């Protein structure tokens, strides 16, 4: 019941395009942004593995910079 009320106050939207969806990123943006779990192993760093879901390139980089410096509410 509380989830329904919270969904009315704070609708679940895609973090990139702002469309209503149940996940943090809609299916369209997942395909567009190439969201996938990636693991890189290192031997010459202070850490062994680097785990990430998106490359900091193109649309992802542009969206994050707009969010950080242009005060955009969503990443679009």
N, C-alpha and C positions, 0 to 999 in steps of 0.2 A: 504494500500500500504506500509506504514511504517513497519507494522508487518511482511510482507513478506521479506523486506530487512533485518530487524533485525534477522529473522529466518535464513537467509543465513549467516549472520555474527556470530550470536550466536545461533546455532541450539538448539531447545528444546530437552533436554535429561533427562533421569531418573537420579535422584540424587544419586542412589545407584549403578546401574549397568552400566550406561553410554549409554544405548541404546536410539535411537531416540524415543520420545513419546511426546504427547501434555501436559501431566500432570507432576507434580514434581516427581512422582513415577509411574513406569509402572505397568501394571496389574499383571505381574509375581512377581514383588517384593512386591506388596501389599499383595498377598497371602502368600508369603514366610515370610514376616516380621510381618504379622498379624496386619496390620494398621487398627485401629478402634478408634473411639472417646470414651474415658473412663473418668468417673467422680468419684472421691472419696470424700466423705464428712467427715469432721472432727469436733470434738467438743472441743478437748483439745489442739489445735494448735493456732497459731497467725492468721490463715486463715481458712475459712469455707470449701472451695472446692479446689480440685486439678484436673485440666483438662489436659489430655495429649492424644496423638494419638498412641504412641508406647511405649512399655516397654523398659527400659534401661537394656536389657539383651541380651545375645547371639550375633546375627549378628548385631544388632543395636549398642550395646556397642562397639564391635570390630571395626565396621566401623567408629564410631565417634572418637575413640581413634587413629585410623590410620590417620584420617583426621587432628586431632589436633596435633599429635606428629610426624608423619612420613611425613608430608607435602603432603599428597595425594590430588589431585585436586578433585576427586570424592570420595564418601564414600565407594567404594568397597574395 
